[in-house]
């Protein structure tokens, strides 16, 4: 689930909440794999509180909530996801964030990563994104999967193994272009 401008998000809101909400919540609880980016991340939560205090209900699929602020967190990001390292994957995630929401995690939700550069979930607690079951959320857009091929492979493999338990792994691909872009973003201090 991706994000978008407020107008486009509002067009989808009613359909997602009223028509598809129960099916999405059931799929999350049934361990289907989700990647939710920015506005999609916020929508998976309990609510989004606008700057004027008005609350917009979310899907309630994961225990997070978001509070809107007048200032935005904008820029290139670098995060450290230690759990990926435990799986033999590259733990460094790169991307770009642009959001005014400050997201907080409930007790059953763990952060996707720790912030090395950027604002992350709320600019205060050094957390980025959320993981609940097989639902992975991040504020990092800007081609998140191509910039993080190990994360992309992990999500694909997890989804495949859920449906086809006999899958033993994915054949390696040439990630040289992605790795060049990653190294540049990590080392450029931009």
OpenMM code with the backbone's topology and positions (N, CA, C; nanometers):
from openmm import Vec3, app, unit

residues = "UNK UNK UNK UNK UNK UNK UNK UNK UNK UNK UNK UNK UNK UNK UNK UNK UNK UNK UNK UNK UNK UNK UNK UNK UNK UNK UNK UNK UNK UNK UNK UNK UNK UNK UNK UNK UNK UNK UNK UNK UNK UNK UNK UNK UNK UNK UNK UNK UNK UNK UNK UNK UNK UNK UNK UNK UNK UNK UNK UNK UNK UNK UNK UNK UNK UNK UNK UNK UNK UNK UNK UNK UNK UNK UNK UNK UNK UNK UNK UNK UNK UNK UNK UNK UNK UNK UNK UNK UNK UNK UNK UNK UNK UNK UNK UNK UNK UNK UNK UNK UNK UNK UNK UNK UNK UNK UNK UNK UNK UNK UNK UNK UNK UNK UNK UNK UNK UNK UNK UNK UNK UNK UNK UNK UNK UNK UNK UNK UNK UNK UNK UNK UNK UNK UNK UNK UNK UNK UNK UNK UNK UNK UNK UNK UNK UNK UNK UNK UNK UNK UNK UNK UNK UNK UNK UNK UNK UNK UNK UNK UNK UNK UNK UNK UNK UNK UNK UNK UNK UNK UNK UNK UNK UNK UNK UNK UNK UNK UNK UNK UNK UNK UNK UNK UNK UNK UNK UNK UNK UNK".split()
positions = [
    Vec3(0.0849, -0.1173, 0.0000),
    Vec3(0.0000, 0.0000, 0.0000),
    Vec3(0.0889, 0.1227, 0.0000),
    Vec3(0.0671, 0.2051, -0.0949),
    Vec3(0.1474, 0.3260, -0.1071),
    Vec3(0.0771, 0.4462, -0.0501),
    Vec3(0.1464, 0.5551, -0.0526),
    Vec3(0.0913, 0.6815, -0.0075),
    Vec3(0.0570, 0.7683, -0.1260),
    Vec3(0.0273, 0.8905, -0.0991),
    Vec3(-0.0048, 0.9853, -0.2041),
    Vec3(-0.0435, 1.1181, -0.1442),
    Vec3(-0.0831, 1.2079, -0.2290),
    Vec3(-0.1303, 1.3377, -0.1824),
    Vec3(-0.2642, 1.3194, -0.1112),
    Vec3(-0.3019, 1.4165, -0.0278),
    Vec3(-0.4245, 1.4052, 0.0508),
    Vec3(-0.5471, 1.3796, -0.0368),
    Vec3(-0.5571, 1.4483, -0.1505),
    Vec3(-0.6744, 1.4327, -0.2372),
    Vec3(-0.6894, 1.2871, -0.2820),
    Vec3(-0.5792, 1.2277, -0.3297),
    Vec3(-0.5840, 1.0897, -0.3774),
    Vec3(-0.6094, 0.9925, -0.2622),
    Vec3(-0.5486, 1.0196, -0.1465),
    Vec3(-0.5705, 0.9337, -0.0304),
    Vec3(-0.7184, 0.9355, 0.0093),
    Vec3(-0.7801, 1.0533, 0.0061),
    Vec3(-0.9208, 1.0631, 0.0436),
    Vec3(-1.0116, 0.9895, -0.0545),
    Vec3(-0.9739, 0.9836, -0.1817),
    Vec3(-1.0531, 0.9080, -0.2793),
    Vec3(-1.0560, 0.7594, -0.2442),
    Vec3(-0.9459, 0.7083, -0.1943),
    Vec3(-0.9355, 0.5664, -0.1612),
    Vec3(-0.9875, 0.5328, -0.0224),
    Vec3(-0.9921, 0.6318, 0.0649),
    Vec3(-1.0212, 0.6099, 0.2050),
    Vec3(-1.1497, 0.5312, 0.2289),
    Vec3(-1.2597, 0.5787, 0.1746),
    Vec3(-1.3886, 0.5140, 0.2001),
    Vec3(-1.3891, 0.3700, 0.1529),
    Vec3(-1.3350, 0.3458, 0.0338),
    Vec3(-1.3310, 0.2101, -0.0196),
    Vec3(-1.2467, 0.1188, 0.0693),
    Vec3(-1.1308, 0.1661, 0.1096),
    Vec3(-1.0434, 0.0827, 0.1927),
    Vec3(-1.1040, 0.0568, 0.3297),
    Vec3(-1.1532, 0.1591, 0.3953),
    Vec3(-1.2057, 0.1439, 0.5312),
    Vec3(-1.3360, 0.0647, 0.5316),
    Vec3(-1.4316, 0.1069, 0.4508),
    Vec3(-1.5644, 0.0469, 0.4585),
    Vec3(-1.5791, -0.0813, 0.3778),
    Vec3(-1.5142, -0.0904, 0.2637),
    Vec3(-1.5335, -0.2073, 0.1772),
    Vec3(-1.4276, -0.3161, 0.1992),
    Vec3(-1.3032, -0.2761, 0.2180),
    Vec3(-1.1941, -0.3742, 0.2219),
    Vec3(-1.1298, -0.3882, 0.3595),
    Vec3(-1.1698, -0.3076, 0.4545),
    Vec3(-1.1056, -0.3054, 0.5862),
    Vec3(-1.1023, -0.4399, 0.6553),
    Vec3(-1.2147, -0.5087, 0.6619),
    Vec3(-1.2189, -0.6386, 0.7308),
    Vec3(-1.1286, -0.7399, 0.6626),
    Vec3(-1.1264, -0.7400, 0.5301),
    Vec3(-1.0417, -0.8345, 0.4565),
    Vec3(-0.8930, -0.8031, 0.4777),
    Vec3(-0.8572, -0.6766, 0.4822),
    Vec3(-0.7173, -0.6385, 0.5053),
    Vec3(-0.6750, -0.6775, 0.6466),
    Vec3(-0.7583, -0.6493, 0.7462),
    Vec3(-0.7251, -0.6871, 0.8845),
    Vec3(-0.7090, -0.8385, 0.8960),
    Vec3(-0.7976, -0.9139, 0.8323),
    Vec3(-0.7878, -1.0607, 0.8360),
    Vec3(-0.6605, -1.1089, 0.7668),
    Vec3(-0.6246, -1.0486, 0.6544),
    Vec3(-0.5031, -1.0875, 0.5823),
    Vec3(-0.3784, -1.0593, 0.6659),
    Vec3(-0.3758, -0.9466, 0.7356),
    Vec3(-0.2625, -0.9152, 0.8234),
    Vec3(-0.2512, -1.0211, 0.9328),
    Vec3(-0.3616, -1.0540, 0.9971),
    Vec3(-0.3600, -1.1543, 1.1038),
    Vec3(-0.3264, -1.2939, 1.0521),
    Vec3(-0.3534, -1.3182, 0.9246),
    Vec3(-0.3245, -1.4482, 0.8622),
    Vec3(-0.1826, -1.4537, 0.8056),
    Vec3(-0.0999, -1.3535, 0.8372),
    Vec3(0.0421, -1.3496, 0.7988),
    Vec3(0.0681, -1.3288, 0.6501),
    Vec3(-0.0260, -1.2711, 0.5759),
    Vec3(0.0066, -1.2332, 0.4384),
    Vec3(0.1092, -1.1215, 0.4436),
    Vec3(0.1914, -1.1118, 0.3398),
    Vec3(0.2976, -1.0122, 0.3380),
    Vec3(0.2441, -0.8802, 0.2835),
    Vec3(0.2676, -0.7734, 0.3601),
    Vec3(0.2321, -0.6380, 0.3193),
    Vec3(0.3563, -0.5510, 0.3284),
    Vec3(0.3722, -0.4607, 0.2334),
    Vec3(0.4671, -0.3513, 0.2436),
    Vec3(0.3850, -0.2242, 0.2319),
    Vec3(0.3886, -0.1428, 0.3354),
    Vec3(0.3077, -0.0212, 0.3409),
    Vec3(0.4011, 0.0989, 0.3504),
    Vec3(0.3836, 0.1921, 0.2580),
    Vec3(0.4724, 0.3071, 0.2472),
    Vec3(0.3956, 0.4357, 0.2816),
    Vec3(0.4517, 0.5169, 0.3680),
    Vec3(0.4074, 0.6522, 0.3997),
    Vec3(0.2576, 0.6578, 0.4346),
    Vec3(0.1735, 0.7118, 0.3475),
    Vec3(0.0304, 0.7211, 0.3756),
    Vec3(-0.0336, 0.5848, 0.3929),
    Vec3(0.0156, 0.4839, 0.3208),
    Vec3(-0.0332, 0.3466, 0.3385),
    Vec3(0.0014, 0.2945, 0.4770),
    Vec3(0.1197, 0.3294, 0.5254),
    Vec3(0.1641, 0.2961, 0.6610),
    Vec3(0.0681, 0.3579, 0.7622),
    Vec3(0.0429, 0.4871, 0.7496),
    Vec3(-0.0461, 0.5562, 0.8422),
    Vec3(-0.1867, 0.4965, 0.8397),
    Vec3(-0.2362, 0.4645, 0.7223),
    Vec3(-0.3712, 0.4112, 0.7064),
    Vec3(-0.3887, 0.2744, 0.7724),
    Vec3(-0.2819, 0.1970, 0.7856),
    Vec3(-0.2908, 0.0658, 0.8505),
    Vec3(-0.3146, 0.0781, 1.0006),
    Vec3(-0.2920, 0.1958, 1.0574),
    Vec3(-0.3017, 0.2158, 1.2012),
    Vec3(-0.4415, 0.2450, 1.2514),
    Vec3(-0.4473, 0.2822, 1.3783),
    Vec3(-0.5755, 0.3098, 1.4440),
    Vec3(-0.6353, 0.4418, 1.3984),
    Vec3(-0.5521, 0.5472, 1.3905),
    Vec3(-0.6038, 0.6774, 1.3481),
    Vec3(-0.4904, 0.7689, 1.3060),
    Vec3(-0.5299, 0.8741, 1.2332),
    Vec3(-0.4418, 0.9854, 1.1994),
    Vec3(-0.5088, 1.1093, 1.2561),
    Vec3(-0.4403, 1.1767, 1.3471),
    Vec3(-0.4946, 1.2994, 1.4053),
    Vec3(-0.4377, 1.4189, 1.3309),
    Vec3(-0.5262, 1.4945, 1.2663),
    Vec3(-0.4838, 1.6117, 1.1902),
    Vec3(-0.4367, 1.7209, 1.2854),
    Vec3(-0.3721, 1.8221, 1.2301),
    Vec3(-0.3163, 1.9306, 1.3109),
    Vec3(-0.4220, 2.0045, 1.3913),
    Vec3(-0.5456, 2.0057, 1.3415),
    Vec3(-0.6534, 2.0750, 1.4128),
    Vec3(-0.7205, 1.9863, 1.5182),
    Vec3(-0.6699, 1.8641, 1.5369),
    Vec3(-0.7255, 1.7734, 1.6366),
    Vec3(-0.8283, 1.6755, 1.5824),
    Vec3(-0.8734, 1.6946, 1.4597),
    Vec3(-0.9703, 1.6031, 1.3993),
    Vec3(-0.9053, 1.4678, 1.3743),
    Vec3(-0.9716, 1.3609, 1.4164),
    Vec3(-0.9183, 1.2256, 1.3984),
    Vec3(-0.9849, 1.1559, 1.2811),
    Vec3(-0.9000, 1.0947, 1.1988),
    Vec3(-0.9461, 1.0135, 1.0862),
    Vec3(-0.9157, 0.8687, 1.1220),
    Vec3(-1.0196, 0.7875, 1.1260),
    Vec3(-0.9998, 0.6460, 1.1584),
    Vec3(-0.9157, 0.5777, 1.0521),
    Vec3(-0.8275, 0.4881, 1.0972),
    Vec3(-0.7507, 0.4046, 1.0068),
    Vec3(-0.8128, 0.2665, 0.9984),
    Vec3(-0.7428, 0.1763, 0.9350),
    Vec3(-0.7905, 0.0390, 0.9218),
    Vec3(-0.7850, -0.0377, 1.0533),
    Vec3(-0.6971, 0.0022, 1.1429),
    Vec3(-0.6816, -0.0700, 1.2692),
    Vec3(-0.6190, -0.2069, 1.2507),
    Vec3(-0.5431, -0.2249, 1.1444),
    Vec3(-0.4794, -0.3532, 1.1177),
    Vec3(-0.3551, -0.3740, 1.2028),
    Vec3(-0.2892, -0.2639, 1.2411),
    Vec3(-0.1749, -0.2715, 1.3315),
    Vec3(-0.1887, -0.1612, 1.4360),
    Vec3(-0.1283, -0.1817, 1.5521),
    Vec3(-0.1426, -0.0902, 1.6647),
    Vec3(-0.0413, 0.0235, 1.6547),
    Vec3(-0.0728, 0.1172, 1.5681),
    Vec3(0.0045, 0.2416, 1.5552),
    Vec3(-0.0949, 0.3561, 1.5470),
    Vec3(-0.0485, 0.4773, 1.5720),
    Vec3(-0.1300, 0.5966, 1.5546),
    Vec3(-0.0380, 0.7096, 1.5119),
    Vec3(-0.0963, 0.8062, 1.4412),
    Vec3(-0.0175, 0.9140, 1.3833),
    Vec3(-0.0795, 1.0483, 1.4184),
    Vec3(0.0067, 1.1429, 1.4548),
    Vec3(-0.0338, 1.2792, 1.4876),
    Vec3(0.0293, 1.3723, 1.3839),
    Vec3(-0.0533, 1.4539, 1.3156),
    Vec3(-0.0024, 1.5492, 1.2170),
    Vec3(0.0631, 1.6693, 1.2833),
    Vec3(0.1709, 1.7167, 1.2231),
    Vec3(0.2429, 1.8334, 1.2720),
    Vec3(0.2597, 1.9324, 1.1581),
    Vec3(0.2796, 2.0602, 1.1884),
    Vec3(0.2954, 2.1588, 1.0806),
    Vec3(0.4286, 2.1470, 1.0065),
    Vec3(0.5319, 2.0968, 1.0735),
    Vec3(0.6622, 2.0826, 1.0082),
    Vec3(0.6752, 1.9424, 0.9472),
    Vec3(0.7498, 1.9340, 0.8381),
    Vec3(0.7655, 1.8079, 0.7662),
    Vec3(0.9048, 1.7510, 0.7898),
    Vec3(0.9131, 1.6192, 0.7861),
    Vec3(1.0409, 1.5496, 0.7868),
    Vec3(1.0703, 1.5139, 0.6417),
    Vec3(1.1721, 1.5773, 0.5836),
    Vec3(1.2011, 1.5637, 0.4408),
    Vec3(1.3498, 1.5390, 0.4222),
    Vec3(1.3814, 1.4420, 0.3373),
    Vec3(1.5209, 1.4229, 0.2999),
    Vec3(1.5580, 1.2777, 0.2800),
    Vec3(1.6828, 1.2569, 0.2365),
    Vec3(1.7354, 1.1224, 0.2212),
    Vec3(1.7469, 1.0568, 0.3577),
    Vec3(1.7290, 0.9262, 0.3605),
    Vec3(1.7285, 0.8529, 0.4865),
    Vec3(1.8267, 0.7362, 0.4816),
    Vec3(1.8785, 0.7026, 0.5992),
    Vec3(1.9575, 0.5803, 0.6177),
    Vec3(1.9114, 0.5187, 0.7490),
    Vec3(1.8750, 0.3917, 0.7428),
    Vec3(1.8271, 0.3197, 0.8606),
    Vec3(1.9059, 0.1909, 0.8784),
    Vec3(1.9095, 0.1419, 1.0005),
    Vec3(1.9772, 0.0171, 1.0343),
    Vec3(1.8720, -0.0812, 1.0854),
    Vec3(1.8521, -0.1908, 1.0125),
    Vec3(1.7553, -0.2947, 1.0491),
    Vec3(1.8321, -0.4185, 1.0935),
    Vec3(1.8647, -0.4258, 1.2225),
    Vec3(1.9473, -0.5350, 1.2751),
    Vec3(1.8865, -0.6720, 1.2467),
    Vec3(1.7562, -0.6821, 1.2448),
    Vec3(1.6909, -0.8111, 1.2198),
    Vec3(1.7256, -0.8648, 1.0812),
    Vec3(1.7496, -0.7772, 0.9830),
    Vec3(1.7920, -0.8231, 0.8504),
    Vec3(1.9315, -0.8840, 0.8564),
    Vec3(2.0183, -0.8242, 0.9355),
    Vec3(2.1533, -0.8777, 0.9528),
    Vec3(2.1473, -1.0189, 1.0103),
    Vec3(2.0564, -1.0420, 1.1050),
    Vec3(2.0395, -1.1747, 1.1648),
    Vec3(1.9994, -1.2793, 1.0606),
    Vec3(1.9408, -1.2357, 0.9493),
    Vec3(1.8985, -1.3255, 0.8407),
    Vec3(2.0048, -1.3369, 0.7320),
    Vec3(2.1187, -1.2722, 0.7510),
    Vec3(2.2242, -1.2745, 0.6504),
    Vec3(2.2041, -1.1722, 0.5401),
    Vec3(2.1184, -1.0753, 0.5644),
    Vec3(2.0894, -0.9706, 0.4654),
    Vec3(2.1579, -0.8408, 0.5051),
    Vec3(2.1712, -0.7509, 0.4095),
    Vec3(2.2269, -0.6180, 0.4358),
    Vec3(2.1291, -0.5425, 0.5264),
    Vec3(2.1739, -0.4981, 0.6443),
    Vec3(2.0829, -0.4311, 0.7371),
    Vec3(2.0606, -0.2827, 0.7095),
    Vec3(2.1338, -0.2247, 0.6152),
    Vec3(2.1218, -0.0817, 0.5884),
    Vec3(2.0119, -0.0587, 0.4852),
    Vec3(1.9152, 0.0233, 0.5223),
    Vec3(1.8046, 0.0592, 0.4336),
    Vec3(1.8169, 0.2072, 0.3994),
    Vec3(1.8042, 0.2399, 0.2713),
    Vec3(1.8115, 0.3793, 0.2281),
    Vec3(1.6825, 0.4187, 0.1577),
    Vec3(1.6548, 0.5475, 0.1552),
    Vec3(1.5358, 0.5955, 0.0873),
    Vec3(1.5233, 0.7457, 0.0981),
    Vec3(1.4003, 0.7923, 0.0904),
    Vec3(1.3677, 0.9341, 0.0978),
    Vec3(1.2359, 0.9471, 0.1721),
    Vec3(1.2305, 1.0385, 0.2692),
    Vec3(1.1063, 1.0604, 0.3441),
    Vec3(1.0536, 1.2012, 0.3179),
    Vec3(0.9210, 1.2144, 0.3253),
    Vec3(0.8550, 1.3435, 0.3120),
    Vec3(0.7180, 1.3298, 0.3780),
    Vec3(0.7123, 1.3594, 0.5079),
    Vec3(0.5860, 1.3431, 0.5810),
    Vec3(0.5784, 1.4401, 0.6973),
    Vec3(0.4550, 1.4764, 0.7327),
    Vec3(0.4337, 1.5622, 0.8484),
    Vec3(0.3751, 1.4842, 0.9651),
    Vec3(0.3362, 1.3600, 0.9416),
    Vec3(0.2819, 1.2771, 1.0482),
    Vec3(0.3910, 1.2252, 1.1396),
    Vec3(0.3584, 1.2140, 1.2681),
    Vec3(0.4490, 1.1550, 1.3665),
    Vec3(0.3811, 1.0275, 1.4150),
    Vec3(0.4439, 0.9148, 1.3887),
    Vec3(0.3825, 0.7855, 1.4168),
    Vec3(0.4444, 0.7217, 1.5404),
    Vec3(0.3581, 0.6588, 1.6199),
    Vec3(0.3966, 0.5936, 1.7448),
    Vec3(0.3469, 0.4496, 1.7411),
    Vec3(0.4262, 0.3581, 1.7998),
    Vec3(0.3988, 0.2151, 1.7933),
    Vec3(0.3422, 0.1626, 1.9239),
    Vec3(0.2422, 0.0744, 1.9126),
    Vec3(0.1887, 0.0054, 2.0284),
    Vec3(0.2823, -0.1071, 2.0722),
    Vec3(0.2519, -0.1744, 2.1837),
    Vec3(0.3440, -0.2720, 2.2424),
    Vec3(0.3687, -0.3983, 2.1585),
    Vec3(0.2780, -0.4370, 2.0713),
    Vec3(0.2973, -0.5576, 1.9904),
    Vec3(0.3629, -0.5296, 1.8556),
    Vec3(0.3943, -0.4044, 1.8309),
    Vec3(0.4543, -0.3632, 1.7037),
    Vec3(0.5983, -0.3249, 1.7308),
    Vec3(0.6891, -0.3746, 1.6484),
    Vec3(0.8297, -0.3376, 1.6670),
    Vec3(0.8753, -0.2493, 1.5522),
    Vec3(0.9760, -0.1677, 1.5738),
    Vec3(1.0253, -0.0816, 1.4657),
    Vec3(1.0891, -0.1635, 1.3539),
    Vec3(1.0774, -0.1155, 1.2330),
    Vec3(1.1453, -0.1752, 1.1183),
    Vec3(1.2959, -0.1554, 1.1311),
    Vec3(1.3366, -0.0380, 1.1785),
    Vec3(1.4783, -0.0052, 1.1827),
    Vec3(1.5048, 0.1077, 1.2821),
    Vec3(1.6340, 0.1323, 1.3016),
    Vec3(1.6813, 0.2446, 1.3823),
    Vec3(1.7332, 0.3518, 1.2875),
    Vec3(1.7046, 0.4760, 1.3175),
    Vec3(1.7445, 0.5880, 1.2321),
    Vec3(1.8941, 0.6161, 1.2467),
    Vec3(1.9638, 0.6193, 1.1327),
    Vec3(2.1010, 0.6718, 1.1282),
    Vec3(2.1010, 0.8125, 1.0701),
    Vec3(2.0119, 0.8354, 0.9740),
    Vec3(1.9973, 0.9677, 0.9127),
    Vec3(1.8507, 0.9845, 0.8734),
    Vec3(1.7916, 1.0955, 0.9139),
    Vec3(1.6516, 1.1224, 0.8814),
    Vec3(1.5683, 1.1370, 1.0071),
    Vec3(1.4386, 1.1510, 0.9866),
    Vec3(1.3470, 1.1709, 1.0978),
    Vec3(1.2831, 1.0432, 1.1475),
    Vec3(1.2576, 0.9498, 1.0545),
    Vec3(1.1934, 0.8246, 1.0939),
    Vec3(1.0487, 0.8440, 1.1332),
    Vec3(1.0039, 0.7634, 1.2277),
    Vec3(0.8630, 0.7641, 1.2669),
    Vec3(0.8146, 0.8983, 1.3190),
    Vec3(0.8954, 0.9620, 1.4021),
    Vec3(0.8446, 1.0830, 1.4669),
    Vec3(0.9513, 1.1883, 1.4945),
    Vec3(1.0746, 1.1645, 1.4544),
    Vec3(1.1813, 1.2610, 1.4750),
    Vec3(1.2370, 1.2638, 1.6156),
    Vec3(1.1821, 1.1814, 1.7050),
    Vec3(1.2239, 1.1858, 1.8446),
    Vec3(1.2867, 1.0551, 1.8950),
    Vec3(1.2234, 0.9418, 1.8690),
    Vec3(1.2663, 0.8173, 1.9342),
    Vec3(1.3643, 0.7331, 1.8515),
    Vec3(1.4098, 0.7859, 1.7381),
    Vec3(1.5080, 0.7185, 1.6524),
    Vec3(1.4579, 0.5865, 1.5935),
    Vec3(1.3252, 0.5673, 1.5884),
    Vec3(1.2700, 0.4483, 1.5239),
    Vec3(1.2184, 0.4850, 1.3861),
    Vec3(1.2171, 0.3860, 1.2978),
    Vec3(1.1627, 0.4025, 1.1628),
    Vec3(1.0740, 0.2836, 1.1325),
    Vec3(0.9570, 0.3128, 1.0830),
    Vec3(0.8681, 0.2084, 1.0351),
    Vec3(0.8161, 0.1175, 1.1442),
    Vec3(0.7531, 0.0095, 1.0982),
    Vec3(0.6896, -0.0841, 1.1901),
    Vec3(0.6875, -0.2231, 1.1290),
    Vec3(0.6922, -0.3222, 1.2177),
    Vec3(0.6730, -0.4619, 1.1776),
    Vec3(0.5703, -0.5216, 1.2710),
    Vec3(0.4682, -0.5820, 1.2120),
    Vec3(0.3703, -0.6606, 1.2866),
    Vec3(0.3383, -0.7817, 1.2014),
    Vec3(0.3671, -0.8998, 1.2550),
    Vec3(0.3527, -1.0240, 1.1786),
    Vec3(0.4324, -1.0095, 1.0492),
    Vec3(0.3689, -1.0252, 0.9323),
    Vec3(0.4382, -1.0070, 0.8041),
    Vec3(0.4003, -0.8752, 0.7371),
    Vec3(0.3647, -0.7763, 0.8177),
    Vec3(0.3351, -0.6428, 0.7671),
    Vec3(0.4545, -0.5537, 0.7992),
    Vec3(0.5121, -0.4958, 0.6945),
    Vec3(0.6314, -0.4125, 0.7052),
    Vec3(0.5944, -0.2727, 0.6566),
    Vec3(0.6217, -0.1736, 0.7408),
    Vec3(0.5823, -0.0366, 0.7104),
    Vec3(0.7039, 0.0544, 0.7184),
    Vec3(0.7036, 0.1581, 0.6331),
    Vec3(0.8137, 0.2543, 0.6341),
    Vec3(0.7668, 0.3889, 0.5797),
    Vec3(0.8321, 0.4940, 0.6258),
    Vec3(0.8130, 0.6257, 0.5669),
    Vec3(0.9059, 0.6465, 0.4481),
    Vec3(0.9939, 0.5533, 0.4250),
    Vec3(1.0952, 0.5668, 0.3211),
    Vec3(1.0388, 0.5264, 0.1854),
    Vec3(1.0116, 0.6271, 0.1040),
    Vec3(0.9705, 0.5948, -0.0326),
    Vec3(1.0852, 0.6309, -0.1236),
    Vec3(1.0614, 0.6758, -0.2415),
    Vec3(1.1718, 0.7036, -0.3319),
    Vec3(1.2357, 0.5748, -0.3771),
    Vec3(1.1568, 0.4865, -0.4326),
    Vec3(1.2060, 0.3587, -0.4847),
    Vec3(1.2666, 0.2725, -0.3747),
    Vec3(1.1929, 0.2502, -0.2695),
    Vec3(1.2410, 0.1747, -0.1533),
    Vec3(1.2924, 0.0358, -0.1902),
    Vec3(1.2180, -0.0401, -0.2677),
    Vec3(1.2614, -0.1765, -0.2985),
    Vec3(1.3827, -0.1824, -0.3914),
    Vec3(1.3874, -0.1062, -0.5017),
    Vec3(1.5091, -0.1109, -0.5836),
    Vec3(1.6340, -0.0623, -0.5109),
    Vec3(1.6172, 0.0301, -0.4176),
    Vec3(1.7326, 0.0813, -0.3428),
    Vec3(1.7769, -0.0155, -0.2331),
    Vec3(1.6936, -0.1118, -0.2009),
    Vec3(1.7210, -0.2060, -0.0920),
    Vec3(1.6932, -0.3488, -0.1389),
    Vec3(1.7776, -0.4016, -0.2285),
    Vec3(1.7480, -0.5315, -0.2903),
    Vec3(1.7389, -0.6469, -0.1908),
    Vec3(1.8159, -0.6455, -0.0824),
    Vec3(1.8028, -0.7544, 0.0152),
    Vec3(1.6653, -0.7524, 0.0821),
    Vec3(1.6138, -0.6333, 0.1103),
    Vec3(1.4802, -0.6214, 0.1681),
    Vec3(1.3760, -0.6696, 0.0677),
    Vec3(1.3919, -0.6308, -0.0594),
    Vec3(1.2993, -0.6756, -0.1643),
    Vec3(1.3005, -0.8281, -0.1745),
    Vec3(1.4202, -0.8869, -0.1766),
    Vec3(1.4312, -1.0326, -0.1842),
    Vec3(1.3667, -1.0995, -0.0639),
    Vec3(1.3886, -1.0418, 0.0555),
    Vec3(1.3299, -1.0981, 0.1765),
    Vec3(1.1770, -1.0997, 0.1684),
    Vec3(1.1173, -0.9884, 0.1255),
    Vec3(0.9708, -0.9822, 0.1156),
    Vec3(0.9173, -1.0820, 0.0125),
    Vec3(0.9833, -1.0902, -0.1019),
    Vec3(0.9391, -1.1834, -0.2063),
    Vec3(0.9515, -1.3275, -0.1572),
    Vec3(1.0652, -1.3584, -0.0976),
    Vec3(1.0872, -1.4951, -0.0491),
    Vec3(0.9883, -1.5314, 0.0619),
    Vec3(0.9613, -1.4384, 0.1520),
    Vec3(0.8652, -1.4628, 0.2603),
    Vec3(0.7258, -1.4907, 0.2038),
    Vec3(0.6848, -1.4120, 0.1060),
    Vec3(0.5538, -1.4334, 0.0437),
    Vec3(0.5491, -1.5668, -0.0298),
    Vec3(0.6552, -1.5993, -0.1036),
    Vec3(0.6595, -1.7270, -0.1763),
    Vec3(0.6551, -1.8462, -0.0816),
    Vec3(0.7334, -1.8412, 0.0264),
    Vec3(0.7379, -1.9525, 0.1215),
    Vec3(0.6044, -1.9715, 0.1924),
    Vec3(0.5322, -1.8640, 0.2116),
    Vec3(0.4010, -1.8774, 0.2744),
    Vec3(0.3065, -1.9565, 0.1853),
    Vec3(0.3135, -1.9293, 0.0569),
    Vec3(0.2251, -1.9979, -0.0377),
    Vec3(0.2821, -2.1320, -0.0840),
    Vec3(0.4140, -2.1363, -0.0984),
    Vec3(0.4822, -2.2571, -0.1460),
    Vec3(0.5914, -2.2944, -0.0464),
    Vec3(0.5580, -2.3684, 0.0585),
    Vec3(0.6553, -2.3977, 0.1641),
    Vec3(0.7819, -2.4691, 0.1154),
    Vec3(0.7749, -2.5314, 0.0018),
    Vec3(0.8921, -2.6033, -0.0498),
    Vec3(0.9996, -2.5098, -0.1075),
    Vec3(0.9689, -2.3819, -0.1240),
    Vec3(1.0666, -2.2860, -0.1764),
    Vec3(1.1843, -2.2787, -0.0791),
    Vec3(1.3041, -2.2958, -0.1312),
    Vec3(1.4250, -2.2969, -0.0478),
    Vec3(1.5030, -2.1662, -0.0548),
    Vec3(1.4739, -2.0809, -0.1479),
    Vec3(1.5455, -1.9553, -0.1618),
    Vec3(1.5337, -1.9039, -0.3034),
    Vec3(1.5788, -1.7844, -0.3231),
    Vec3(1.5751, -1.7229, -0.4550),
    Vec3(1.7140, -1.7295, -0.5185),
    Vec3(1.7192, -1.7479, -0.6500),
    Vec3(1.8511, -1.7418, -0.7145),
    Vec3(1.9036, -1.5989, -0.7094),
    Vec3(2.0339, -1.5838, -0.6905),
    Vec3(2.0900, -1.4484, -0.6823),
    Vec3(2.0774, -1.3741, -0.8147),
    Vec3(2.0563, -1.2433, -0.8032),
    Vec3(2.0505, -1.1546, -0.9189),
    Vec3(2.1699, -1.0598, -0.9147),
    Vec3(2.2000, -1.0007, -1.0271),
    Vec3(2.3054, -0.9003, -1.0322),
    Vec3(2.2494, -0.7694, -0.9779),
    Vec3(2.2922, -0.7318, -0.8582),
    Vec3(2.2444, -0.6104, -0.7913),
    Vec3(2.3452, -0.4965, -0.7998),
    Vec3(2.4371, -0.5037, -0.8940),
    Vec3(2.5451, -0.4052, -0.9000),
    Vec3(2.4936, -0.2615, -0.9136),
    Vec3(2.3952, -0.2394, -0.9985),
    Vec3(2.3409, -0.1037, -1.0156),
    Vec3(2.2770, -0.0546, -0.8848),
    Vec3(2.1985, -0.1400, -0.8211),
    Vec3(2.1371, -0.1022, -0.6936),
    Vec3(2.2431, -0.0744, -0.5885),
    Vec3(2.3448, -0.1583, -0.5837),
    Vec3(2.4509, -0.1409, -0.4847),
    Vec3(2.5290, -0.0118, -0.5081),
    Vec3(2.5519, 0.0236, -0.6345),
    Vec3(2.6194, 0.1504, -0.6644),
    Vec3(2.5368, 0.2684, -0.6134),
    Vec3(2.4071, 0.2645, -0.6382),
    Vec3(2.3180, 0.3723, -0.5914),
    Vec3(2.3158, 0.3778, -0.4392),
    Vec3(2.3087, 0.2616, -0.3748),
    Vec3(2.3083, 0.2550, -0.2278),
    Vec3(2.4370, 0.3143, -0.1700),
    Vec3(2.5497, 0.2708, -0.2233),
    Vec3(2.6783, 0.3200, -0.1727),
    Vec3(2.6871, 0.4722, -0.1870),
    Vec3(2.6394, 0.5223, -0.2998),
    Vec3(2.6409, 0.6674, -0.3199),
    Vec3(2.5570, 0.7364, -0.2124),
    Vec3(2.4344, 0.6873, -0.1897),
    Vec3(2.3458, 0.7503, -0.0910),
    Vec3(2.4028, 0.7402, 0.0500),
    Vec3(2.4663, 0.6306, 0.0802),
    Vec3(2.5225, 0.6118, 0.2145),
    Vec3(2.6448, 0.6998, 0.2363),
    Vec3(2.7274, 0.7140, 0.1318),
    Vec3(2.8544, 0.7844, 0.1471),
    Vec3(2.8513, 0.9322, 0.1093),
    Vec3(2.7482, 0.9786, 0.0408),
    Vec3(2.7501, 1.1161, -0.0114),
    Vec3(2.7217, 1.2238, 0.0914),
    Vec3(2.6653, 1.1845, 0.2058),
    Vec3(2.6282, 1.2819, 0.3094),
    Vec3(2.5334, 1.3882, 0.2527),
    Vec3(2.4425, 1.3431, 0.1662),
    Vec3(2.3462, 1.4370, 0.1067),
    Vec3(2.2061, 1.4112, 0.1571),
] * unit.nanometer
topology = app.Topology()
chain = topology.addChain("A")
for resn in residues:
    res = topology.addResidue(resn, chain)
    for name in ("N", "CA", "C"):
        topology.addAtom(name, app.Element.getBySymbol(name[0]), res)
